[in-house]
Amino acid sequence: MIRLSHVTHLFGDDIRQGLAAARQQAGRDRIRQTLDMTLALDDVSLDIPTGELFVVMGLSGSGKSTLIRLINGLIRPQIGRVDVDGTDVSGLSPRDLVRFRRNRIAMVFQSFGLFPHKTVGENAGFGLAIEGLGRAERDERARHWLTRVGLEAYVDAYPAELSGGMRQRVGLARALAVDAPILLMDEPFSALDPVTRNDLQGLVLELEAELQRTIVFVTHDFSEAERLAGRMAVLHEGRIAQTGTPAEIRTAPADAHVAAFVASAVA
Ligand SMILES: Nc1ncnc2c1ncn2[C@@H]1O[C@H](COP(=O)(O)OP(=O)(O)OP(=O)(O)O)[C@@H](O)[C@H]1O
């Protein structure tokens, strides 16, 4: 279970003053106007059960990346706490945090994050190299996952030889190869064409059914959320506007902002 409890996080110069304003529920606009600071997340509480494919949806600037970075411990919440499978992430020592990020969490990025001078196989095995696994085991596991994502013929190719969709399949194989129980996917398909995106969404659904890992999938696209999510949360200007199944959100959007998202997607 991933649990965010009353998490507030600001960016700017005078965090103390900003937090005092946030505690008094000044809101994002007033904090920007009066203090020139950004209230990235404002009193966010969220439970993501183990094994669920949970979608976080929101517009650019709504706080999605900040939320992901709080879950993987890249930033610590200024108010509130983040627990992952019973561990208070913000309470971890730097050494334990490195271990936590290596063993518990794998990431898939919008920009793929592949090394251009490494082969597809080396890229897929990269997380395993960091873990200190030997060459033979690394190659075997990388090959296994590359086969699973349909790229067995490309193990020795370089990323430049692949299409965007194939590159993201490598990103997926690399994330799966480390065998972490939690997969954080930050707008992984936003740079891809609709047909490729559709294929990769299908692959994620297959993998989720097969592996039952906890997947936190960030998107700004309600159609994508609707196809993938067991449950989802809509973030709006740093606050959670609504959580529920896609069907619940489609049927009864909590406010005009959520309704606009629903209307943007063809039923
Ligand atoms: N390091 C930072 N310094 C200052 N402001 C930041 C920083 N990181 C994020 N912000 C601000 O916090 C708010 C939330 O940003 P965040 O990146 O979490 O949103 P997002 O929903 O992921 O948007 P996007 O889809 O554009 O990445 C935005 O207004 C952003 O400008």
The ligand as a Tripos MOL2 file, in Angstrom:
@<TRIPOS>MOLECULE
LIG
   31    33     1     0     0
SMALL
NO_CHARGES

@<TRIPOS>ATOM
      1 N1         11.7230   22.4860   -8.6680 N.pl3     1 LIG1
      2 C1         10.7050   23.3470   -8.7660 C.ar      1 LIG1
      3 N2         10.8640   24.6490   -8.4890 N.ar      1 LIG1
      4 C2          9.8340   25.5210   -8.5790 C.ar      1 LIG1
      5 N3          8.5790   25.1700   -8.9240 N.ar      1 LIG1
      6 C3          8.3560   23.8940   -9.2190 C.ar      1 LIG1
      7 C4          9.4030   22.9010   -9.1690 C.ar      1 LIG1
      8 N4          8.8720   21.6950   -9.5060 N.ar      1 LIG1
      9 C5          7.5770   21.9290   -9.7790 C.ar      1 LIG1
     10 N5          7.2640   23.2250   -9.5960 N.ar      1 LIG1
     11 C6          5.9280   23.8330   -9.7690 C.3       1 LIG1
     12 O1          4.9950   23.0790   -8.9970 O.3       1 LIG1
     13 C7          3.7710   22.9190   -9.7150 C.3       1 LIG1
     14 C8          3.4890   21.4350   -9.8760 C.3       1 LIG1
     15 O2          4.4850   20.8930  -10.7380 O.3       1 LIG1
     16 P1          4.5270   19.3770  -11.2330 P.3       1 LIG1
     17 O3          5.7310   19.2420  -12.0970 O.co2     1 LIG1
     18 O4          4.3720   18.4740  -10.0830 O.co2     1 LIG1
     19 O5          3.2080   19.3120  -12.1310 O.3       1 LIG1
     20 P2          2.8010   18.2710  -13.2530 P.3       1 LIG1
     21 O6          1.3530   18.0370  -13.0610 O.co2     1 LIG1
     22 O7          3.7110   17.0970  -13.2010 O.co2     1 LIG1
     23 O8          3.0320   19.0780  -14.5710 O.3       1 LIG1
     24 P3          3.7350   18.5940  -15.9280 P.3       1 LIG1
     25 O9          2.7680   17.6450  -16.5570 O.co2     1 LIG1
     26 O10         3.8820   19.8810  -16.6810 O.co2     1 LIG1
     27 O11         5.0450   17.9890  -15.5440 O.co2     1 LIG1
     28 C9          3.9470   23.6440  -11.0380 C.3       1 LIG1
     29 O12         3.3710   24.9280  -10.9150 O.3       1 LIG1
     30 C10         5.4500   23.7470  -11.2000 C.3       1 LIG1
     31 O13         5.8050   24.9050  -11.9310 O.3       1 LIG1
@<TRIPOS>BOND
     1     1     2 1
     2     2     3 ar
     3     2     7 ar
     4     3     4 ar
     5     4     5 ar
     6     5     6 ar
     7     6     7 ar
     8     6    10 ar
     9     7     8 ar
    10     8     9 ar
    11     9    10 ar
    12    10    11 1
    13    11    12 1
    14    11    30 1
    15    12    13 1
    16    13    14 1
    17    13    28 1
    18    14    15 1
    19    15    16 1
    20    16    17 2
    21    16    18 1
    22    16    19 1
    23    19    20 1
    24    20    21 2
    25    20    22 1
    26    20    23 1
    27    23    24 1
    28    24    25 2
    29    24    26 1
    30    24    27 1
    31    28    29 1
    32    28    30 1
    33    30    31 1
@<TRIPOS>SUBSTRUCTURE
     1 LIG1         1 GROUP 0 **** ****
